[in-house]
Amino acid sequence: MILVTGAAGKTGKAVIEAVARGGQVGCTEVRPLVHRAKQAAEVAALGAHDVTVGRFDDAEALARAVSGVTAIYHICPNVSPHEMAYAKAVVAAAKAAGVRRLVYHSVLHPQIEAMPHHWAKLRVEEMLLASGLDVTTLQPTAYMQNILAGWRSIVEDGVYRVPYPVETRISLVDLGDVAQAAALVLTEPGHGGATYELVGTAPLTQTEVAEALSAALRRPVRAVAEPVEAWEASARAASMGDYQRDTLAAMFRSYAESGLVGNSNALGWLLGRRPGTLQEFAADAVRGADTPN
């Protein structure tokens, strides 16, 4: 049995599906930890077993979640101010239950201090090194799936809008590849003590991203940079919390300064194949949008 924390988010759901489809050594049952009871049916439908409902700051819920599991895949909620506190709580529960194997969902280049949520994950990585657990750290770059947040504008207006210069170079990865890599390191031996960067593409400018979207849609799409201040105003109007808004704005400013550049060799080695390309993702997104519900 494998515990997936933060299981109701898009990463958790993808990992549940990947592990449930087939592990390497028979450890294919997944127990998700979700925050709300209404999320239980959704993750159960993905192939999960024995859904646990509870918060990271609820020691009794964590004790139930870790009981009887062989490994933990720990995902902190996205852009959380409680990254370290939640990780410490999971580690304490694991130790109390005698669970030694933990895979941590980190981020590409957590050593970039200008991005607070990256820096917080580096502090967690440091803590895990001293935890005494058998730890593997996965460091995915930005997901291709993040592009879908602006899909309506891309399709209807032919505009791919980003809050940083269109010349900004960012390496992307398909979430499906990240989930498959997670399933592999959770269910096959030999990955303890490793840190793997999960990158799918060469660094791409936002103009190159727009070109891939244009090719998939077979009509022009142009990349348009909006000021970070305009994004912040929209996020504030949408009632995004102050910490999340400020942290993401800091990330966009860091992207504008130095991008987010990685290498796909480690992911290709883990998967035993070439990682998915942006062109393949874009084509799949168009096919999915064209498929009747």
C-alpha positions as CSV (number, residue, x, y, z in Angstrom):
1,M,0.0,0.0,0.0
2,I,1.3,3.4,-1.0
3,L,0.1,6.6,0.7
4,V,-0.3,9.7,-1.5
5,T,-0.7,12.9,0.4
6,G,-2.2,16.0,-1.2
7,A,-4.1,13.5,-3.3
8,A,-7.0,15.6,-4.5
9,G,-4.8,18.0,-6.7
10,K,-3.9,17.3,-10.3
11,T,-0.5,15.9,-9.3
12,G,-2.0,13.6,-6.7
13,K,-4.7,12.3,-9.1
14,A,-2.1,11.6,-11.8
15,V,0.1,9.7,-9.4
16,I,-2.8,7.6,-8.1
17,E,-3.7,6.6,-11.7
18,A,-0.1,5.8,-12.6
19,V,0.5,3.6,-9.5
20,A,-2.9,1.9,-9.7
21,R,-2.3,1.0,-13.4
22,G,0.6,-1.2,-12.4
23,G,3.5,-1.1,-10.1
24,Q,6.8,-2.9,-10.6
25,V,6.8,-5.2,-7.5
26,G,3.2,-5.7,-6.8
27,C,2.7,-2.5,-4.6
28,T,-0.1,-1.1,-6.7
29,E,-2.7,-0.3,-4.0
30,V,-2.9,3.4,-3.3
31,R,-4.3,5.1,-0.2
32,P,-5.0,8.8,-0.8
33,L,-5.0,11.5,1.9
34,V,-7.5,14.2,1.0
35,H,-8.5,17.3,2.8
36,R,-12.3,17.2,2.3
37,A,-14.8,14.3,2.5
38,K,-16.4,15.3,-0.8
39,Q,-13.0,14.6,-2.6
40,A,-13.1,10.9,-1.5
41,A,-15.3,9.6,-4.3
42,E,-13.3,11.4,-7.0
43,V,-10.0,9.9,-6.0
44,A,-11.5,6.5,-5.4
45,A,-12.8,6.5,-9.0
46,L,-9.1,6.7,-10.1
47,G,-8.3,3.4,-8.6
48,A,-7.5,4.4,-5.0
49,H,-8.3,2.3,-1.9
50,D,-9.2,3.2,1.6
51,V,-9.4,6.9,1.2
52,T,-8.3,8.9,4.4
53,V,-9.8,12.3,5.0
54,G,-7.9,14.7,7.2
55,R,-5.6,17.7,7.5
56,F,-1.8,17.7,7.7
57,D,-2.0,19.3,11.1
58,D,-4.3,16.5,12.4
59,A,-1.9,14.0,14.0
60,E,-4.7,11.4,14.4
61,A,-5.6,11.6,10.7
62,L,-2.0,11.3,9.6
63,A,-1.6,8.3,11.9
64,R,-4.5,6.6,10.2
65,A,-3.1,7.5,6.8
66,V,0.3,6.0,7.3
67,S,-0.8,2.9,9.1
68,G,0.1,-0.2,7.2
69,V,1.7,1.6,4.2
70,T,5.0,0.6,2.7
71,A,5.9,4.0,1.1
72,I,4.7,7.6,1.1
73,Y,4.5,10.0,-1.8
74,H,4.3,13.4,-0.2
75,I,2.8,16.3,-2.1
76,C,2.3,19.6,-0.3
77,P,-0.6,21.7,-1.5
78,N,0.5,24.1,-4.2
79,V,2.1,27.3,-3.0
80,S,1.5,26.6,0.6
81,P,3.0,28.7,3.4
82,H,3.1,25.5,5.5
83,E,5.5,23.5,3.3
84,M,8.0,22.7,6.1
85,A,5.4,22.2,8.9
86,Y,3.4,19.7,6.8
87,A,6.5,17.8,5.8
88,K,7.6,17.6,9.4
89,A,4.2,16.2,10.3
90,V,4.4,13.5,7.6
91,V,7.9,12.5,8.6
92,A,6.9,12.3,12.3
93,A,3.9,10.1,11.4
94,A,6.0,7.9,9.2
95,K,8.6,7.3,11.9
96,A,5.9,6.6,14.5
97,A,4.4,4.0,12.2
98,G,7.7,2.4,11.2
99,V,7.4,3.6,7.5
100,R,10.9,4.2,6.1
101,R,10.3,4.9,2.4
102,L,9.3,8.5,1.4
103,V,9.3,10.1,-2.0
104,Y,9.1,13.9,-1.9
105,H,7.5,16.0,-4.6
106,S,9.8,19.0,-4.9
107,V,10.4,21.4,-7.8
108,L,13.1,22.1,-10.4
109,H,15.9,24.3,-9.0
110,P,14.6,24.7,-5.4
111,Q,17.8,26.6,-4.7
112,I,16.4,29.8,-6.4
113,E,15.8,31.9,-3.3
114,A,13.9,34.5,-5.4
115,M,11.0,32.1,-5.6
116,P,9.8,31.6,-2.0
117,H,7.9,28.3,-2.7
118,H,11.0,26.8,-4.4
119,W,13.2,28.0,-1.4
120,A,10.8,26.4,1.0
121,K,11.1,23.0,-0.8
122,L,14.9,23.2,-0.5
123,R,14.5,23.6,3.2
124,V,12.3,20.5,3.2
125,E,14.9,18.6,1.1
126,E,17.5,19.6,3.7
127,M,15.3,18.3,6.6
128,L,14.6,15.0,4.8
129,L,18.4,14.4,4.4
130,A,18.6,14.3,8.2
131,S,15.4,12.4,8.8
132,G,16.8,8.9,8.7
133,L,14.2,7.9,6.2
134,D,14.9,6.3,2.8
135,V,14.1,9.3,0.7
136,T,13.9,10.0,-3.0
137,T,13.3,13.5,-4.3
138,L,11.6,14.4,-7.5
139,Q,12.1,17.9,-9.0
140,P,9.6,18.5,-11.8
141,T,9.7,21.6,-13.9
142,A,6.5,23.5,-14.9
143,Y,3.8,21.3,-16.3
144,M,2.6,21.6,-19.9
145,Q,-0.9,21.2,-18.4
146,N,-0.6,24.7,-16.9
147,I,-1.1,26.0,-20.4
148,L,-4.7,24.8,-20.2
149,A,-5.6,27.5,-17.7
150,G,-5.6,29.9,-20.6
151,W,-7.1,27.5,-23.2
152,R,-10.2,29.6,-23.9
153,S,-8.1,32.6,-24.8
154,I,-5.8,30.5,-26.9
155,V,-8.6,28.9,-28.9
156,E,-11.1,31.8,-29.2
157,D,-8.7,34.8,-29.4
158,G,-5.5,33.2,-30.7
159,V,-3.6,34.6,-27.7
160,Y,-1.3,32.8,-25.3
161,R,-0.9,35.2,-22.5
162,V,2.0,35.1,-20.0
163,P,3.0,37.4,-17.1
164,Y,6.6,37.6,-18.2
165,P,8.5,38.4,-21.5
166,V,7.7,36.2,-24.5
167,E,11.5,35.6,-24.8
168,T,11.6,33.9,-21.4
169,R,12.9,30.4,-21.8
170,I,11.2,27.7,-19.7
171,S,11.6,23.9,-19.8
172,L,8.3,22.0,-19.5
173,V,7.2,18.5,-18.7
174,D,4.0,16.5,-19.2
175,L,2.3,15.7,-15.9
176,G,1.7,12.2,-17.2
177,D,5.5,11.6,-17.5
178,V,5.9,13.0,-13.9
179,A,3.3,10.6,-12.6
180,Q,4.9,7.6,-14.4
181,A,8.3,8.5,-13.0
182,A,6.7,8.7,-9.5
183,A,5.1,5.3,-9.9
184,L,8.5,3.8,-10.9
185,V,10.5,5.2,-8.0
186,L,7.7,4.2,-5.6
187,T,7.4,0.6,-6.8
188,E,10.8,-0.5,-8.0
189,P,14.0,-0.8,-5.9
190,G,17.2,1.2,-6.3
191,H,16.0,4.8,-6.0
192,G,16.7,5.5,-2.3
193,G,18.9,8.5,-1.8
194,A,18.4,9.8,-5.3
195,T,17.3,13.3,-6.5
196,Y,15.9,13.4,-10.1
197,E,15.1,16.4,-12.1
198,L,12.0,15.8,-14.2
199,V,12.2,17.8,-17.4
200,G,10.6,17.0,-20.7
201,T,11.7,19.7,-23.1
202,A,14.6,21.8,-24.0
203,P,14.2,25.4,-22.8
204,L,11.4,27.0,-24.9
205,T,10.6,30.7,-25.4
206,Q,6.9,31.6,-25.1
207,T,6.9,32.4,-28.8
208,E,8.0,28.8,-29.4
209,V,5.2,27.5,-27.1
210,A,2.7,29.6,-29.1
211,E,4.1,28.2,-32.4
212,A,3.4,24.6,-31.1
213,L,-0.1,25.6,-30.2
214,S,-0.6,27.2,-33.6
215,A,0.5,24.0,-35.3
216,A,-1.9,21.8,-33.2
217,L,-4.9,24.2,-33.7
218,R,-4.0,24.9,-37.4
219,R,-4.5,28.6,-36.9
220,P,-2.4,31.4,-35.6
221,V,-1.6,31.7,-31.9
222,R,0.6,34.5,-30.7
223,A,2.4,34.9,-27.3
224,V,1.5,38.1,-25.5
225,A,3.3,39.3,-22.4
226,E,1.2,41.1,-19.8
227,P,2.7,43.1,-16.9
228,V,3.0,41.1,-13.6
229,E,1.0,44.0,-12.0
230,A,-1.9,43.2,-14.4
231,W,-1.8,39.5,-13.4
232,E,-1.7,40.5,-9.7
233,A,-4.8,42.7,-10.1
234,S,-6.7,39.8,-11.8
235,A,-5.6,37.4,-9.0
236,R,-6.7,39.8,-6.4
237,A,-10.1,40.2,-8.1
238,A,-10.4,36.4,-8.1
239,S,-9.8,36.4,-4.3
240,M,-6.5,34.6,-4.4
241,G,-4.8,34.7,-1.0
242,D,-2.1,37.2,-0.3
243,Y,0.7,34.6,0.2
244,Q,-0.2,32.7,-3.0
245,R,-0.5,35.9,-5.1
246,D,2.8,37.4,-3.8
247,T,4.6,34.1,-4.2
248,L,3.4,33.5,-7.8
249,A,4.2,37.1,-8.7
250,A,7.8,36.6,-7.3
251,M,8.0,33.4,-9.5
252,F,7.0,35.3,-12.6
253,R,9.6,38.0,-11.9
254,S,12.2,35.3,-11.5
255,Y,11.2,33.7,-14.7
256,A,11.5,37.1,-16.4
257,E,15.0,37.4,-15.0
258,S,16.5,34.0,-15.7
259,G,13.8,31.6,-17.0
260,L,13.6,28.0,-15.7
261,V,16.0,25.8,-17.6
262,G,16.5,22.1,-17.2
263,N,17.7,18.9,-18.9
264,S,15.5,15.9,-19.9
265,N,18.2,13.2,-19.6
266,A,17.2,12.0,-16.1
267,L,13.5,11.7,-16.9
268,G,14.3,9.9,-20.2
269,W,16.5,7.4,-18.3
270,L,13.8,6.8,-15.6
271,L,11.0,6.3,-18.2
272,G,13.2,4.2,-20.6
273,R,11.9,6.4,-23.5
274,R,11.9,10.0,-24.7
275,P,9.7,12.2,-22.6
276,G,6.5,13.6,-24.2
277,T,7.0,16.7,-26.3
278,L,5.0,20.0,-26.3
279,Q,3.8,19.2,-29.8
280,E,2.4,15.9,-28.6
281,F,0.7,17.5,-25.6
282,A,-0.8,20.3,-27.8
283,A,-2.2,17.8,-30.3
284,D,-3.7,15.7,-27.4
285,A,-5.2,18.9,-25.9
286,V,-6.9,19.8,-29.2
287,R,-8.2,16.2,-29.7
288,G,-9.6,16.3,-26.1
289,A,-11.3,19.6,-26.7
290,D,-12.8,18.3,-29.9
291,T,-14.1,15.1,-28.3
292,P,-17.9,15.3,-27.3
293,N,-18.6,14.9,-23.6
